[in-house]
Amino acid sequence: MKYRSLRWRIVLPPLIIMFIGGILLGYLIPERIIESQIHFQKEQLSREIKVFSQYVAVQWDYKKFNTFSRDWADKIGAEVRILSQVGTVIGSSSLSQPSSTMALLPEMQQAIATGSGVAINQGVDGTPTSIAVAEEIIVNGVRLGYAHAEFSLTLLISSKNKIRDGIWFSFLIAAIFIEIPLLIITSRSGLRLSRITDATNQIARGNRDVNLSPGILDEIGEVAFGINRLASQIDKQFNALLEEQNKINTVLLHMNEGIMILDGEGRINLANLATLEIFDLMDTPVIGASLIRVVRNHQVIELWEEFLKDNQDQISLIELPARNKIIQVSITSMTESLSNHSLVVIQDLTQLRTLQTIRRDFISNISHELRTPIASLKALAETLQISALDDPDATRRFLDRMEIEIEALAQMVSELLELTRIESGQVPLELQRIDVNLVLKSSVERISVQAERAEIDLKYKLTGEPVFILADPPRLEQVFVNIIHNATKFTQPGGKIRCNIDTTHQSAIITITDNGRGIPLEDQPRIFERFYKSKRPKQGSGTGLGLSIAKHLVEAHGGKIWVESQLGKGSTFFIRLPLQ
């Protein structure tokens, strides 16, 4: 027996390796699999119980806790409980309940301290028996209890020996099906190895369509299969690289931030769509062009030159007057593979600056609105204290004036609180199928006395047939009344206000038109902001919150509100609501 022949050099090493590997893996793999499964189940159970706690917080109802627990237990295959703040069970997926509080369990101690907890329970021999997790339940910012789940590891632990037997059996079958064919076909190996060599040379030359016939299923056959798989994998990786490149291009295309990659000489190697839009380069070829020639903004160019000079990352806010934009440009070096390239990120901060302006205006407006009644109250109180206490008639007049100012403050605070609740979704709408004609009619009738007193011709025109929408009647009437009331304030005596309803295929459109003073064009985009008041002359007073409340109520009904106005000719408010 020639143990140095090709046959034995091929047969014996795999046989020895498979024998040793089977023994080692038969002991190592089951342990790793069990550990991996325990870790996986722990992570999975933690995610599930977090989702369950959020679900219970949204659907908080003591009567349904057992149902919630059973439904979730069926879903995740674990015992689920809902615990009170002190750890007692108030909902469970099983009939058996612990006789005492669960607050002392390790996972509950963690949840009480940090909001979530997990523990792996072990038997007396140290074998894991179950995974237990706990998660706090937060309702309106208050911790009302905990969600608790326990997953049994009994079946998982008991599968260890089966996994080991399966591995050893697999190695035995592999030895039979690989080693015996090897003993038979090694005499033909030379020709087949030659074919494999030719195939590998073809792959090296870039041919990815190699397809070897493996012949007999031995090691050389596996090599042939491997060559085929290699060619296929290379082809897949090549296609995957193309797909990844397409994905990156898609991401760059749809990013809001502008991205440019420059080489060491300042030529543009890559620029996404946002960059072209920010610098108005949609019709300009930029790839390969110089940054200085394309951008034509001295601040960007100075920032680039500063980056080259100091070899340090640069960032700066830059104004583009021609485009009416404010951008933030940052330039940073790229990784080692592209060490002579730099990444330029352009962020359009125009909208952010606009929001900051709105926030400052809001603070200024509310300060102004509060200052006037507070100053008036202070003056009335000081005057009353100094000189009017002994005069009952004067005292009564001052108190009446103070009551008016207090009522104005109370109305402002009430409307501001209502607007805040509407914006945060804390005002539930009692939606019902209603005829919008009836709501508009009721709204006009409520304002008709006020309009008549102001010598304003207020009329409405309804549709011939009912126009049904899904709405909360009092809230919708509040919208109409706010807008009509505003129209009466800004329409001179003898003016007209017309309220109409039209329909399209999917919407009802309510229009409220006046021929009053109108709204300046620069004020129109902001009249629905809190406390925003146009500089136009007006009659009466208000909190500046009515239109903002109307806007949020309309949007809560799934609709849209907007205004069209010409200064000196009047305004038309449009309210579009979906038909039911």
TORSE-456082 format. One record per residue (C-alpha): residue number from 1; x, y, z; residue in one letter. Coordinates in steps of 0.05 Angstrom, whole numbers, always signed. Layout:
<atoms>
ATOM   k      x      y      z r
ATOM NUM      X      Y      Z a
...
</atoms>
This chain:
<atoms>
ATOM   k      x      y      z r
ATOM   1     +0     +0     +0 m
ATOM   2    +31    +64    -22 k
ATOM   3    +10   +115    +29 y
ATOM   4    +47   +171     -9 r
ATOM   5     +6   +161    -72 s
ATOM   6    -43   +215    -96 l
ATOM   7   -101   +171    -75 r
ATOM   8    -81   +167     -2 w
ATOM   9    -56   +238     +1 r
ATOM  10   -126   +258    -22 i
ATOM  11   -166   +208    +20 v
ATOM  12   -131   +206    +88 l
ATOM  13   -124   +280   +106 p
ATOM  14   -198   +295    +96 p
ATOM  15   -217   +232   +134 l
ATOM  16   -173   +251   +193 i
ATOM  17   -196   +323   +192 i
ATOM  18   -269   +303   +189 m
ATOM  19   -260   +254   +246 f
ATOM  20   -226   +305   +291 i
ATOM  21   -271   +362   +268 g
ATOM  22   -333   +320   +280 g
ATOM  23   -311   +304   +351 i
ATOM  24   -294   +377   +367 l
ATOM  25   -353   +408   +333 l
ATOM  26   -400   +357   +364 g
ATOM  27   -382   +386   +431 y
ATOM  28   -371   +459   +413 l
ATOM  29   -427   +475   +364 i
ATOM  30   -486   +453   +409 p
ATOM  31   -459   +498   +465 e
ATOM  32   -451   +556   +417 r
ATOM  33   -519   +545   +386 i
ATOM  34   -552   +543   +455 i
ATOM  35   -515   +606   +476 e
ATOM  36   -533   +640   +411 s
ATOM  37   -606   +620   +417 q
ATOM  38   -610   +643   +489 i
ATOM  39   -580   +710   +469 h
ATOM  40   -627   +715   +409 f
ATOM  41   -688   +698   +451 q
ATOM  42   -666   +749   +503 k
ATOM  43   -660   +805   +452 e
ATOM  44   -725   +784   +417 q
ATOM  45   -763   +780   +482 l
ATOM  46   -737   +848   +503 s
ATOM  47   -761   +879   +438 r
ATOM  48   -828   +845   +442 e
ATOM  49   -841   +865   +514 i
ATOM  50   -822   +938   +497 k
ATOM  51   -873   +938   +440 v
ATOM  52   -924   +905   +487 f
ATOM  53   -913   +958   +541 s
ATOM  54   -924  +1013   +489 q
ATOM  55   -986   +977   +464 y
ATOM  56  -1014   +971   +535 v
ATOM  57   -998  +1045   +548 a
ATOM  58  -1038  +1065   +487 v
ATOM  59  -1096  +1017   +502 q
ATOM  60  -1094  +1026   +579 w
ATOM  61  -1157   +989   +604 d
ATOM  62  -1156   +946   +666 y
ATOM  63  -1213   +904   +640 k
ATOM  64  -1173   +882   +579 k
ATOM  65  -1106   +867   +612 f
ATOM  66  -1118   +791   +614 n
ATOM  67  -1139   +792   +541 t
ATOM  68  -1078   +834   +521 f
ATOM  69  -1033   +786   +559 s
ATOM  70  -1063   +723   +527 r
ATOM  71  -1061   +752   +457 d
ATOM  72   -988   +773   +465 w
ATOM  73   -969   +707   +498 a
ATOM  74   -997   +669   +437 d
ATOM  75   -957   +715   +392 k
ATOM  76   -888   +710   +425 i
ATOM  77   -894   +640   +458 g
ATOM  78   -881   +664   +529 a
ATOM  79   -919   +676   +593 e
ATOM  80   -939   +750   +594 v
ATOM  81   -962   +790   +655 r
ATOM  82   -980   +862   +668 i
ATOM  83   -957   +886   +737 l
ATOM  84   -977   +945   +779 s
ATOM  85   -929   +997   +805 q
ATOM  86   -914   +954   +866 v
ATOM  87   -905   +889   +826 g
ATOM  88   -972   +855   +837 t
ATOM  89  -1003   +820   +777 v
ATOM  90  -1062   +858   +746 i
ATOM  91  -1064   +820   +680 g
ATOM  92  -1036   +752   +660 s
ATOM  93  -1037   +702   +602 s
ATOM  94  -1044   +643   +651 s
ATOM  95  -1092   +625   +707 l
ATOM  96  -1037   +611   +758 s
ATOM  97  -1012   +674   +793 q
ATOM  98   -955   +685   +842 p
ATOM  99   -979   +693   +913 s
ATOM 100   -935   +753   +928 s
ATOM 101   -908   +814   +893 t
ATOM 102   -858   +805   +835 m
ATOM 103   -822   +869   +851 a
ATOM 104   -762   +832   +882 l
ATOM 105   -746   +792   +819 l
ATOM 106   -680   +813   +787 p
ATOM 107   -711   +837   +722 e
ATOM 108   -763   +877   +761 m
ATOM 109   -708   +910   +803 q
ATOM 110   -673   +931   +739 q
ATOM 111   -739   +957   +709 a
ATOM 112   -756   +996   +772 i
ATOM 113   -687  +1028   +770 a
ATOM 114   -677  +1040   +695 t
ATOM 115   -744  +1027   +661 g
ATOM 116   -727   +958   +632 s
ATOM 117   -696   +894   +658 g
ATOM 118   -675   +825   +637 v
ATOM 119   -653   +764   +675 a
ATOM 120   -635   +692   +658 i
ATOM 121   -660   +645   +712 n
ATOM 122   -619   +583   +728 q
ATOM 123   -633   +517   +761 g
ATOM 124   -595   +488   +820 v
ATOM 125   -543   +458   +773 d
ATOM 126   -531   +525   +738 g
ATOM 127   -569   +507   +675 t
ATOM 128   -611   +564   +646 p
ATOM 129   -685   +551   +656 t
ATOM 130   -719   +614   +631 s
ATOM 131   -710   +685   +606 i
ATOM 132   -750   +739   +642 a
ATOM 133   -757   +811   +619 v
ATOM 134   -793   +871   +646 a
ATOM 135   -810   +939   +616 e
ATOM 136   -842  +1001   +648 e
ATOM 137   -910  +1024   +622 i
ATOM 138   -912  +1099   +614 i
ATOM 139   -980  +1134   +604 v
ATOM 140   -979  +1210   +595 n
ATOM 141   -909  +1213   +626 g
ATOM 142   -929  +1172   +688 v
ATOM 143   -904  +1102   +703 r
ATOM 144   -968  +1062   +717 l
ATOM 145   -938   +993   +718 g
ATOM 146   -895   +942   +683 y
ATOM 147   -900   +891   +627 a
ATOM 148   -868   +824   +645 h
ATOM 149   -854   +763   +602 a
ATOM 150   -820   +697   +617 e
ATOM 151   -796   +648   +563 f
ATOM 152   -780   +576   +582 s
ATOM 153   -713   +548   +558 l
ATOM 154   -729   +475   +575 t
ATOM 155   -740   +452   +504 l
ATOM 156   -679   +491   +479 l
ATOM 157   -633   +461   +532 i
ATOM 158   -659   +391   +519 s
ATOM 159   -642   +397   +445 s
ATOM 160   -567   +399   +458 k
ATOM 161   -556   +324   +453 n
ATOM 162   -599   +320   +391 k
ATOM 163   -556   +373   +358 i
ATOM 164   -492   +336   +376 r
ATOM 165   -519   +270   +349 d
ATOM 166   -541   +306   +285 g
ATOM 167   -472   +335   +275 i
ATOM 168   -437   +268   +285 w
ATOM 169   -486   +234   +240 f
ATOM 170   -475   +287   +187 s
ATOM 171   -400   +278   +190 f
ATOM 172   -407   +203   +184 l
ATOM 173   -451   +209   +122 i
ATOM 174   -404   +260    +92 a
ATOM 175   -345   +213   +102 a
ATOM 176   -381   +156    +68 i
ATOM 177   -405   +196     +9 f
ATOM 178   -339   +233     -1 i
ATOM 179   -284   +182    +15 e
ATOM 180   -311   +122    -22 i
ATOM 181   -320   +159    -88 p
ATOM 182   -250   +188    -79 l
ATOM 183   -220   +118    -77 l
ATOM 184   -254   +101   -142 i
ATOM 185   -241   +161   -185 i
ATOM 186   -171   +186   -166 t
ATOM 187   -144   +152   -229 s
ATOM 188   -184   +202   -270 r
ATOM 189   -165   +262   -229 s
ATOM 190   -109   +286   -274 g
ATOM 191   -153   +301   -333 l
ATOM 192   -206   +333   -291 r
ATOM 193   -155   +376   -253 l
ATOM 194   -129   +399   -319 s
ATOM 195   -199   +421   -339 r
ATOM 196   -206   +457   -273 i
ATOM 197   -140   +492   -284 t
ATOM 198   -164   +516   -352 d
ATOM 199   -229   +541   -320 a
ATOM 200   -192   +580   -266 t
ATOM 201   -149   +612   -320 n
ATOM 202   -212   +634   -357 q
ATOM 203   -240   +665   -294 i
ATOM 204   -174   +701   -283 a
ATOM 205   -181   +730   -353 r
ATOM 206   -250   +757   -335 g
ATOM 207   -296   +703   -362 n
ATOM 208   -353   +697   -311 r
ATOM 209   -393   +647   -352 d
ATOM 210   -350   +586   -334 v
ATOM 211   -392   +523   -323 n
ATOM 212   -352   +459   -309 l
ATOM 213   -383   +390   -312 s
ATOM 214   -365   +361   -244 p
ATOM 215   -371   +288   -265 g
ATOM 216   -365   +241   -206 i
ATOM 217   -382   +274   -140 l
ATOM 218   -314   +271   -106 d
ATOM 219   -266   +324    -81 e
ATOM 220   -250   +344   -152 i
ATOM 221   -324   +347   -167 g
ATOM 222   -332   +392   -107 e
ATOM 223   -275   +434   -133 v
ATOM 224   -311   +438   -200 a
ATOM 225   -374   +457   -164 f
ATOM 226   -333   +508   -125 g
ATOM 227   -305   +537   -189 i
ATOM 228   -376   +543   -217 n
ATOM 229   -399   +575   -152 r
ATOM 230   -339   +620   -153 l
ATOM 231   -355   +644   -223 a
ATOM 232   -428   +652   -203 s
ATOM 233   -409   +689   -139 q
ATOM 234   -361   +735   -176 i
ATOM 235   -418   +750   -224 d
ATOM 236   -466   +762   -166 k
ATOM 237   -416   +806   -130 q
ATOM 238   -404   +846   -193 f
ATOM 239   -479   +855   -202 n
ATOM 240   -485   +870   -127 a
ATOM 241   -433   +925   -133 l
ATOM 242   -472   +955   -191 l
ATOM 243   -535   +951   -149 e
ATOM 244   -501   +983    -89 e
ATOM 245   -475  +1038   -133 q
ATOM 246   -546  +1049   -159 n
ATOM 247   -572  +1051    -87 k
ATOM 248   -519  +1102    -68 i
ATOM 249   -536  +1143   -129 n
ATOM 250   -610  +1139   -110 t
ATOM 251   -595  +1162    -38 v
ATOM 252   -552  +1219    -63 l
ATOM 253   -606  +1237   -113 l
ATOM 254   -661  +1243    -59 h
ATOM 255   -619  +1274     -3 m
ATOM 256   -639  +1343    +21 n
ATOM 257   -565  +1359    +34 e
ATOM 258   -520  +1375    -24 g
ATOM 259   -460  +1329    -31 i
ATOM 260   -397  +1341    -72 m
ATOM 261   -332  +1302    -77 i
ATOM 262   -272  +1342   -100 l
ATOM 263   -203  +1318   -120 d
ATOM 264   -139  +1351    -97 g
ATOM 265   -143  +1403   -151 e
ATOM 266   -214  +1423   -136 g
ATOM 267   -247  +1387   -194 r
ATOM 268   -316  +1359   -180 i
ATOM 269   -318  +1283   -182 n
ATOM 270   -390  +1276   -156 l
ATOM 271   -448  +1324   -144 a
ATOM 272   -518  +1303   -125 n
ATOM 273   -584  +1335   -147 l
ATOM 274   -591  +1376    -83 a
ATOM 275   -524  +1410    -98 t
ATOM 276   -547  +1428   -168 l
ATOM 277   -612  +1456   -141 e
ATOM 278   -580  +1497    -85 i
ATOM 279   -530  +1530   -133 f
ATOM 280   -578  +1532   -192 d
ATOM 281   -534  +1487   -235 l
ATOM 282   -588  +1442   -265 m
ATOM 283   -568  +1459   -336 d
ATOM 284   -493  +1463   -323 t
ATOM 285   -445  +1404   -333 p
ATOM 286   -406  +1399   -267 v
ATOM 287   -371  +1332   -266 i
ATOM 288   -297  +1344   -280 g
ATOM 289   -306  +1419   -276 a
ATOM 290   -270  +1464   -227 s
ATOM 291   -307  +1484   -163 l
ATOM 292   -285  +1556   -173 i
ATOM 293   -314  +1559   -244 r
ATOM 294   -379  +1524   -227 v
ATOM 295   -401  +1552   -160 v
ATOM 296   -380  +1624   -170 r
ATOM 297   -389  +1643    -97 n
ATOM 298   -330  +1677    -65 h
ATOM 299   -348  +1653     +5 q
ATOM 300   -350  +1579    -17 v
ATOM 301   -285  +1588    -55 i
ATOM 302   -251  +1622     +5 e
ATOM 303   -274  +1565    +50 l
ATOM 304   -244  +1514     +1 w
ATOM 305   -178  +1553     -3 e
ATOM 306   -176  +1556    +74 e
ATOM 307   -186  +1481    +76 f
ATOM 308   -127  +1470    +28 l
ATOM 309    -83  +1519    +66 k
ATOM 310    -95  +1493   +137 d
ATOM 311   -109  +1420   +118 n
ATOM 312   -165  +1421   +170 q
ATOM 313   -240  +1411   +166 d
ATOM 314   -278  +1475   +152 q
ATOM 315   -350  +1495   +164 i
ATOM 316   -385  +1561   +151 s
ATOM 317   -454  +1594   +143 l
ATOM 318   -460  +1626    +75 i
ATOM 319   -516  +1670    +47 e
ATOM 320   -537  +1665    -26 l
ATOM 321   -574  +1731    -39 p
ATOM 322   -591  +1715   -111 a
ATOM 323   -625  +1650    -89 r
ATOM 324   -652  +1679    -23 n
ATOM 325   -621  +1621    +14 k
ATOM 326   -577  +1610    +75 i
ATOM 327   -532  +1549    +71 i
ATOM 328   -482  +1514   +116 q
ATOM 329   -421  +1488    +79 v
ATOM 330   -374  +1438   +111 s
ATOM 331   -311  +1410    +79 i
ATOM 332   -275  +1349   +107 t
ATOM 333   -220  +1302    +85 s
ATOM 334   -240  +1233    +61 m
ATOM 335   -213  +1164    +82 t
ATOM 336   -145  +1136    +66 e
ATOM 337   -166  +1104     +1 s
ATOM 338   -187  +1174    -23 l
ATOM 339   -138  +1214    +18 s
ATOM 340   -128  +1265    -37 n
ATOM 341   -203  +1278    -42 h
ATOM 342   -249  +1320     +1 s
ATOM 343   -323  +1316    +18 l
ATOM 344   -366  +1379    +14 v
ATOM 345   -434  +1377    +49 v
ATOM 346   -483  +1434    +35 i
ATOM 347   -543  +1441    +81 q
ATOM 348   -600  +1488    +64 d
ATOM 349   -617  +1523   +129 l
ATOM 350   -667  +1572    +99 t
ATOM 351   -728  +1537   +127 q
ATOM 352   -695  +1528   +195 l
ATOM 353   -680  +1603   +198 r
ATOM 354   -752  +1616   +179 t
ATOM 355   -776  +1572   +236 l
ATOM 356   -729  +1608   +284 q
ATOM 357   -759  +1674   +261 t
ATOM 358   -829  +1648   +273 i
ATOM 359   -809  +1625   +343 r
ATOM 360   -779  +1694   +359 r
ATOM 361   -841  +1728   +332 d
ATOM 362   -885  +1683   +373 f
ATOM 363   -848  +1700   +437 i
ATOM 364   -850  +1774   +419 s
ATOM 365   -924  +1772   +402 n
ATOM 366   -946  +1736   +465 i
ATOM 367   -904  +1783   +507 s
ATOM 368   -937  +1842   +472 h
ATOM 369  -1007  +1813   +480 e
ATOM 370   -996  +1801   +554 l
ATOM 371   -962  +1867   +568 r
ATOM 372  -1021  +1911   +550 t
ATOM 373  -1075  +1881   +596 p
ATOM 374  -1024  +1871   +652 i
ATOM 375  -1001  +1943   +648 a
ATOM 376  -1074  +1966   +646 s
ATOM 377  -1090  +1924   +708 l
ATOM 378  -1030  +1952   +744 k
ATOM 379  -1049  +2024   +728 a
ATOM 380  -1121  +2013   +749 l
ATOM 381  -1100  +1979   +814 a
ATOM 382  -1051  +2035   +831 e
ATOM 383  -1102  +2089   +815 t
ATOM 384  -1155  +2053   +855 l
ATOM 385  -1108  +2045   +914 q
ATOM 386  -1084  +2117   +914 i
ATOM 387  -1147  +2158   +901 s
ATOM 388  -1211  +2120   +889 a
ATOM 389  -1222  +2076   +950 l
ATOM 390  -1265  +2128   +983 d
ATOM 391  -1308  +2139   +922 d
ATOM 392  -1356  +2080   +912 p
ATOM 393  -1376  +2101   +841 d
ATOM 394  -1304  +2109   +819 a
ATOM 395  -1286  +2043   +854 t
ATOM 396  -1341  +2007   +816 r
ATOM 397  -1318  +2037   +749 r
ATOM 398  -1246  +2016   +762 f
ATOM 399  -1267  +1946   +782 l
ATOM 400  -1310  +1940   +720 d
ATOM 401  -1250  +1960   +677 r
ATOM 402  -1206  +1911   +714 m
ATOM 403  -1257  +1856   +703 e
ATOM 404  -1256  +1870   +628 i
ATOM 405  -1180  +1865   +626 e
ATOM 406  -1181  +1801   +667 i
ATOM 407  -1232  +1770   +621 e
ATOM 408  -1188  +1788   +561 a
ATOM 409  -1129  +1754   +594 l
ATOM 410  -1172  +1693   +612 a
ATOM 411  -1197  +1689   +540 q
ATOM 412  -1126  +1692   +513 m
ATOM 413  -1101  +1638   +561 v
ATOM 414  -1162  +1595   +546 s
ATOM 415  -1153  +1600   +471 e
ATOM 416  -1078  +1587   +476 l
ATOM 417  -1090  +1525   +518 l
ATOM 418  -1143  +1501   +470 e
ATOM 419  -1096  +1512   +411 l
ATOM 420  -1041  +1474   +447 t
ATOM 421  -1088  +1416   +461 r
ATOM 422  -1112  +1414   +389 i
ATOM 423  -1040  +1414   +362 e
ATOM 424  -1020  +1358   +409 s
ATOM 425  -1081  +1315   +391 g
ATOM 426  -1111  +1319   +461 q
ATOM 427  -1179  +1344   +436 v
ATOM 428  -1217  +1284   +410 p
ATOM 429  -1264  +1298   +353 l
ATOM 430  -1334  +1267   +358 e
ATOM 431  -1340  +1253   +284 l
ATOM 432  -1407  +1240   +253 q
ATOM 433  -1438  +1243   +184 r
ATOM 434  -1469  +1312   +178 i
ATOM 435  -1495  +1360   +125 d
ATOM 436  -1445  +1418   +121 v
ATOM 437  -1502  +1464    +98 n
ATOM 438  -1533  +1460   +167 l
ATOM 439  -1468  +1477   +202 v
ATOM 440  -1454  +1537   +157 l
ATOM 441  -1526  +1562   +166 k
ATOM 442  -1521  +1557   +242 s
ATOM 443  -1454  +1594   +241 s
ATOM 444  -1481  +1652   +199 v
ATOM 445  -1542  +1659   +243 e
ATOM 446  -1497  +1664   +305 r
ATOM 447  -1459  +1723   +274 i
ATOM 448  -1519  +1756   +240 s
ATOM 449  -1538  +1801   +299 v
ATOM 450  -1466  +1826   +304 q
ATOM 451  -1463  +1837   +228 a
ATOM 452  -1528  +1875   +229 e
ATOM 453  -1504  +1919   +285 r
ATOM 454  -1441  +1934   +244 a
ATOM 455  -1485  +1950   +183 e
ATOM 456  -1455  +1892   +143 i
ATOM 457  -1495  +1852    +93 d
ATOM 458  -1482  +1779   +114 l
ATOM 459  -1514  +1725    +71 k
ATOM 460  -1503  +1652    +56 y
ATOM 461  -1520  +1607     -3 k
ATOM 462  -1529  +1533     +8 l
ATOM 463  -1529  +1476    -42 t
ATOM 464  -1595  +1448    -66 g
ATOM 465  -1579  +1379    -38 e
ATOM 466  -1546  +1356    +27 p
ATOM 467  -1470  +1356    +26 v
ATOM 468  -1448  +1301    +75 f
ATOM 469  -1380  +1302   +109 i
ATOM 470  -1350  +1267   +169 l
ATOM 471  -1340  +1321   +222 a
ATOM 472  -1350  +1344   +294 d
ATOM 473  -1406  +1396   +286 p
ATOM 474  -1388  +1442   +345 p
ATOM 475  -1314  +1444   +324 r
ATOM 476  -1331  +1456   +251 l
ATOM 477  -1380  +1511   +271 e
ATOM 478  -1324  +1541   +313 q
ATOM 479  -1281  +1546   +249 v
ATOM 480  -1337  +1580   +209 f
ATOM 481  -1354  +1628   +266 v
ATOM 482  -1281  +1649   +275 n
ATOM 483  -1272  +1665   +201 i
ATOM 484  -1339  +1701   +194 i
ATOM 485  -1326  +1740   +258 h
ATOM 486  -1259  +1762   +230 n
ATOM 487  -1293  +1784   +166 a
ATOM 488  -1341  +1829   +205 t
ATOM 489  -1283  +1862   +241 k
ATOM 490  -1246  +1879   +177 f
ATOM 491  -1305  +1900   +134 t
ATOM 492  -1330  +1972   +135 q
ATOM 493  -1403  +1990   +148 p
ATOM 494  -1443  +1978    +85 g
ATOM 495  -1397  +1921    +64 g
ATOM 496  -1416  +1850    +45 k
ATOM 497  -1398  +1781    +69 i
ATOM 498  -1419  +1720    +28 r
ATOM 499  -1415  +1647    +51 c
ATOM 500  -1422  +1593     -3 n
ATOM 501  -1414  +1518    -10 i
ATOM 502  -1390  +1483    -73 d
ATOM 503  -1372  +1411    -86 t
ATOM 504  -1321  +1374   -128 t
ATOM 505  -1315  +1300   -141 h
ATOM 506  -1284  +1286    -73 q
ATOM 507  -1289  +1350    -32 s
ATOM 508  -1335  +1403     -4 a
ATOM 509  -1307  +1473    -12 i
ATOM 510  -1334  +1527    +34 i
ATOM 511  -1317  +1599    +15 t
ATOM 512  -1325  +1660    +60 i
ATOM 513  -1315  +1724    +21 t
ATOM 514  -1316  +1797    +44 d
ATOM 515  -1303  +1863     +8 n
ATOM 516  -1266  +1893    +67 g
ATOM 517  -1196  +1921    +73 r
ATOM 518  -1160  +1858    +49 g
ATOM 519  -1095  +1828    +74 i
ATOM 520  -1026  +1852    +51 p
ATOM 521   -991  +1800     +8 l
ATOM 522   -932  +1795    +55 e
ATOM 523   -978  +1778   +113 d
ATOM 524  -1019  +1724    +78 q
ATOM 525   -970  +1665    +90 p
ATOM 526   -968  +1680   +165 r
ATOM 527  -1039  +1698   +185 i
ATOM 528  -1051  +1626   +210 f
ATOM 529   -993  +1631   +260 e
ATOM 530  -1006  +1641   +334 r
ATOM 531  -1014  +1714   +354 f
ATOM 532   -996  +1738   +285 y
ATOM 533  -1035  +1801   +269 k
ATOM 534  -1033  +1840   +204 s
ATOM 535  -1011  +1912   +207 k
ATOM 536  -1074  +1933   +170 r
ATOM 537  -1123  +1978   +208 p
ATOM 538  -1179  +1939   +242 k
ATOM 539  -1239  +1944   +285 q
ATOM 540  -1247  +1911   +352 g
ATOM 541  -1193  +1868   +385 s
ATOM 542  -1175  +1796   +390 g
ATOM 543  -1123  +1748   +415 t
ATOM 544  -1093  +1731   +347 g
ATOM 545  -1108  +1657   +359 l
ATOM 546  -1174  +1648   +322 g
ATOM 547  -1145  +1633   +253 l
ATOM 548  -1091  +1587   +282 s
ATOM 549  -1145  +1547   +319 i
ATOM 550  -1187  +1545   +255 a
ATOM 551  -1127  +1519   +215 k
ATOM 552  -1112  +1462   +263 h
ATOM 553  -1185  +1442   +269 l
ATOM 554  -1192  +1439   +193 v
ATOM 555  -1129  +1397   +187 e
ATOM 556  -1155  +1351   +243 a
ATOM 557  -1215  +1338   +199 h
ATOM 558  -1169  +1319   +141 g
ATOM 559  -1181  +1385   +105 g
ATOM 560  -1143  +1447    +83 k
ATOM 561  -1154  +1521    +94 i
ATOM 562  -1123  +1579    +55 w
ATOM 563  -1136  +1651    +37 v
ATOM 564  -1135  +1694    -25 e
ATOM 565  -1137  +1769    -16 s
ATOM 566  -1123  +1836    -49 q
ATOM 567  -1110  +1897     -7 l
ATOM 568  -1169  +1944    -10 g
ATOM 569  -1214  +1894    -46 k
ATOM 570  -1228  +1842     +6 g
ATOM 571  -1210  +1770    +24 s
ATOM 572  -1236  +1700    +10 t
ATOM 573  -1222  +1643    +57 f
ATOM 574  -1227  +1573    +28 f
ATOM 575  -1241  +1510    +69 i
ATOM 576  -1236  +1443    +34 r
ATOM 577  -1264  +1381    +70 l
ATOM 578  -1268  +1310    +43 p
ATOM 579  -1338  +1285    +25 l
ATOM 580  -1367  +1226    +62 q
</atoms>
